Amino acid sequence: CSQQVRVRAASASASGTRLVLPKSGRLQPFQWNSLHLLTRDSSGNKVELLERQRLELSADRLRPEHMRLREAGIDDGEYELWVFGGALGFFNLKVTLDGAHVMNS
């Protein structure tokens, strides 16, 4: 006799999600730069971000239209954060999930 078991995936958490910055730590000026955002649950498993409004992007010296988030299409839970690097010396990028900072933001 077998019984059907329903397993629900855990949702993305700020503690497991991380932003992958360029190795140089610098963005190219006057062009769009791709940063990888890896959404994970609290155990580190790949998960989709089903409700995008849970994720907030902001930067102290960038306008909202200079930041875009899209699915990378490579694997589950992988997104690209496109940031336009202007003539700024530096800026603070803040990525939060449910109000909590994700790693490297």
PASEBA-1860 file (N, C-alpha, C; in nm, 3 decimals):
! residues 105
1> CSQQVRVR> 0.085/-0.117/0.000/0.000/0.000/0.000/0.090/0.124/0.000 ~ 0.059/0.218/-0.082/0.137/0.342/-0.087/0.047/0.460/-0.053 ~ 0.109/0.564/-0.009/0.034/0.683/0.028/0.102/0.803/-0.034 ~ 0.021/0.892/-0.089/0.075/1.012/-0.152/0.114/1.112/-0.044 ~ 0.234/1.166/-0.057/0.285/1.264/0.038/0.310/1.394/-0.039 ~ 0.260/1.501/0.015/0.279/1.632/-0.049/0.393/1.704/0.021 ~ 0.494/1.741/-0.057/0.610/1.812/-0.003/0.608/1.954/-0.060 ~ 0.610/2.051/0.026/0.609/2.191/-0.017/0.750/2.246/-0.003
9> AASASASG> 0.791/2.318/-0.104/0.924/2.379/-0.102/0.926/2.496/-0.005 ~ 1.040/2.517/0.057/1.057/2.632/0.145/1.070/2.757/0.059 ~ 1.036/2.870/0.115/1.047/2.994/0.039/1.185/3.056/0.058 ~ 1.218/3.149/-0.029/1.347/3.217/-0.023/1.361/3.293/0.108 ~ 1.483/3.294/0.160/1.510/3.367/0.284/1.628/3.461/0.264 ~ 1.631/3.569/0.339/1.741/3.665/0.330/1.871/3.604/0.377 ~ 1.865/3.512/0.473/1.988/3.452/0.525/2.054/3.357/0.424 ~ 1.976/3.297/0.335/2.032/3.206/0.236/2.061/3.271/0.102
17> TRLVLPKS> 1.992/3.382/0.072/2.006/3.451/-0.056/2.131/3.538/-0.054 ~ 2.201/3.544/-0.168/2.320/3.630/-0.172/2.337/3.696/-0.308 ~ 2.400/3.810/-0.304/2.432/3.887/-0.422/2.579/3.860/-0.455 ~ 2.607/3.823/-0.579/2.744/3.794/-0.621/2.799/3.918/-0.690 ~ 2.900/3.978/-0.628/2.961/4.100/-0.679/3.075/4.067/-0.774 ~ 3.112/4.160/-0.863/3.227/4.135/-0.951/3.354/4.113/-0.869 ~ 3.443/4.030/-0.918/3.567/4.002/-0.845/3.649/4.128/-0.821 ~ 3.644/4.219/-0.917/3.720/4.344/-0.904/3.654/4.440/-0.804
25> GRLQPFQW> 3.525/4.417/-0.775/3.452/4.507/-0.687/3.412/4.636/-0.755 ~ 3.427/4.642/-0.886/3.398/4.764/-0.962/3.301/4.736/-1.076 ~ 3.219/4.835/-1.103/3.129/4.829/-1.218/3.190/4.911/-1.331 ~ 3.157/4.874/-1.452/3.205/4.950/-1.568/3.121/5.078/-1.581 ~ 3.186/5.193/-1.601/3.111/5.318/-1.611/3.036/5.329/-1.744 ~ 2.922/5.397/-1.738/2.840/5.430/-1.855/2.793/5.308/-1.934 ~ 2.768/5.198/-1.865/2.710/5.081/-1.929/2.639/4.995/-1.824 ~ 2.556/4.903/-1.873/2.484/4.813/-1.785/2.577/4.702/-1.739
33> NSLHLLTR> 2.576/4.674/-1.610/2.659/4.569/-1.549/2.567/4.463/-1.488 ~ 2.602/4.338/-1.507/2.522/4.227/-1.455/2.580/4.174/-1.325 ~ 2.497/4.171/-1.221/2.532/4.108/-1.094/2.439/3.989/-1.076 ~ 2.486/3.882/-1.018/2.402/3.764/-0.999/2.341/3.765/-0.860 ~ 2.212/3.736/-0.854/2.140/3.722/-0.729/2.094/3.578/-0.720 ~ 2.142/3.508/-0.618/2.110/3.366/-0.600/2.011/3.352/-0.486 ~ 1.887/3.317/-0.517/1.785/3.303/-0.413/1.789/3.162/-0.358 ~ 1.798/3.154/-0.226/1.807/3.027/-0.156/1.716/3.028/-0.034
41> DSSGNKVE> 1.679/2.911/0.014/1.605/2.903/0.140/1.707/2.908/0.254 ~ 1.662/2.898/0.376/1.753/2.909/0.491/1.854/2.794/0.499 ~ 1.828/2.684/0.427/1.922/2.571/0.424/2.019/2.579/0.308 ~ 2.002/2.677/0.220/2.091/2.693/0.105/2.044/2.627/-0.022 ~ 1.920/2.574/-0.023/1.865/2.511/-0.143/1.813/2.617/-0.240 ~ 1.831/2.591/-0.369/1.783/2.684/-0.472/1.631/2.691/-0.469 ~ 1.578/2.813/-0.472/1.433/2.831/-0.475/1.399/2.947/-0.568 ~ 1.283/2.939/-0.628/1.232/3.048/-0.711/1.174/3.157/-0.622
49> LLERQRLE> 1.184/3.278/-0.667/1.123/3.390/-0.597/0.986/3.410/-0.659 ~ 0.884/3.347/-0.601/0.751/3.347/-0.660/0.682/3.482/-0.648 ~ 0.710/3.554/-0.543/0.648/3.686/-0.522/0.759/3.791/-0.526 ~ 0.776/3.855/-0.641/0.887/3.951/-0.657/0.875/4.072/-0.566 ~ 0.753/4.104/-0.521/0.738/4.221/-0.433/0.805/4.198/-0.297 ~ 0.843/4.076/-0.266/0.918/4.048/-0.141/1.059/4.104/-0.148 ~ 1.109/4.125/-0.269/1.246/4.173/-0.290/1.244/4.322/-0.320 ~ 1.329/4.398/-0.251/1.339/4.542/-0.275/1.482/4.577/-0.310
57> LSADRLRP> 1.496/4.664/-0.411/1.627/4.711/-0.455/1.633/4.861/-0.434 ~ 1.744/4.909/-0.381/1.762/5.053/-0.370/1.911/5.084/-0.364 ~ 1.946/5.204/-0.400/2.085/5.250/-0.395/2.082/5.399/-0.361 ~ 2.177/5.441/-0.280/2.175/5.578/-0.232/2.205/5.682/-0.340 ~ 2.276/5.646/-0.446/2.312/5.744/-0.548/2.270/5.703/-0.688 ~ 2.178/5.607/-0.697/2.126/5.563/-0.826/1.976/5.585/-0.831 ~ 1.927/5.612/-0.949/1.783/5.623/-0.968/1.725/5.484/-0.990 ~ 1.598/5.465/-0.953/1.537/5.332/-0.968/1.543/5.277/-1.111
65> EHMRLREA> 1.537/5.364/-1.210/1.541/5.315/-1.349/1.680/5.266/-1.390 ~ 1.780/5.283/-1.304/1.914/5.234/-1.332/1.941/5.097/-1.269 ~ 1.834/5.032/-1.221/1.845/4.897/-1.165/1.731/4.811/-1.220 ~ 1.764/4.694/-1.270/1.664/4.602/-1.324/1.693/4.461/-1.275 ~ 1.586/4.387/-1.243/1.599/4.248/-1.201/1.528/4.161/-1.303 ~ 1.596/4.054/-1.347/1.531/3.959/-1.438/1.582/3.819/-1.409 ~ 1.503/3.720/-1.449/1.545/3.581/-1.430/1.660/3.551/-1.524 ~ 1.759/3.481/-1.473/1.877/3.449/-1.554/1.847/3.338/-1.654
73> GIDDGEYE> 1.752/3.251/-1.623/1.717/3.143/-1.714/1.818/3.030/-1.716 ~ 1.920/3.039/-1.633/2.023/2.936/-1.629/1.978/2.822/-1.540 ~ 1.931/2.856/-1.422/1.894/2.755/-1.323/1.789/2.815/-1.231 ~ 1.718/2.730/-1.157/1.621/2.779/-1.059/1.690/2.868/-0.957 ~ 1.625/2.976/-0.921/1.676/3.062/-0.816/1.791/3.151/-0.857 ~ 1.816/3.165/-0.987/1.922/3.253/-1.033/1.862/3.371/-1.109 ~ 1.898/3.489/-1.064/1.850/3.613/-1.124/1.968/3.701/-1.158 ~ 1.946/3.794/-1.249/2.047/3.893/-1.282/1.996/4.029/-1.237
81> LWVFGGAL> 2.079/4.099/-1.167/2.050/4.236/-1.128/2.135/4.324/-1.218 ~ 2.071/4.397/-1.306/2.141/4.485/-1.398/2.147/4.624/-1.336 ~ 2.268/4.677/-1.327/2.291/4.808/-1.267/2.367/4.893/-1.368 ~ 2.316/5.014/-1.391/2.385/5.104/-1.483/2.491/5.181/-1.406 ~ 2.617/5.163/-1.445/2.727/5.232/-1.380/2.749/5.368/-1.443 ~ 2.713/5.472/-1.372/2.731/5.608/-1.423/2.869/5.659/-1.389 ~ 2.880/5.789/-1.380/3.008/5.853/-1.351/3.030/5.868/-1.200 ~ 2.964/5.787/-1.122/2.974/5.798/-0.977/3.101/5.732/-0.926
89> GFFNLKVT> 3.153/5.785/-0.818/3.270/5.724/-0.757/3.235/5.596/-0.685 ~ 3.123/5.596/-0.613/3.076/5.478/-0.542/2.929/5.496/-0.508 ~ 2.864/5.387/-0.473/2.726/5.393/-0.424/2.702/5.271/-0.337 ~ 2.603/5.279/-0.252/2.565/5.168/-0.165/2.441/5.102/-0.222 ~ 2.453/4.976/-0.257/2.342/4.899/-0.311/2.279/4.820/-0.198 ~ 2.148/4.832/-0.185/2.077/4.761/-0.079/1.975/4.667/-0.142 ~ 1.988/4.539/-0.113/1.893/4.438/-0.159/1.835/4.374/-0.035 ~ 1.703/4.381/-0.021/1.638/4.321/0.096/1.531/4.222/0.050
97> LDGAHVMN> 1.513/4.121/0.130/1.409/4.021/0.109/1.326/4.015/0.236 ~ 1.201/4.050/0.224/1.110/4.061/0.340/1.166/4.157/0.444 ~ 1.234/4.263/0.400/1.285/4.365/0.490/1.421/4.337/0.549 ~ 1.479/4.220/0.527/1.610/4.184/0.580/1.714/4.186/0.468 ~ 1.833/4.237/0.497/1.940/4.244/0.398/1.984/4.106/0.353 ~ 2.010/4.094/0.221/2.070/3.971/0.171/2.221/3.983/0.177 ~ 2.291/3.873/0.177/2.436/3.873/0.190/2.501/3.951/0.075 ~ 2.601/4.031/0.106/2.680/4.112/0.013/2.607/4.235/-0.038
105> S> 2.499/4.275/0.025/2.434/4.399/-0.019/2.450/4.506/0.088
END
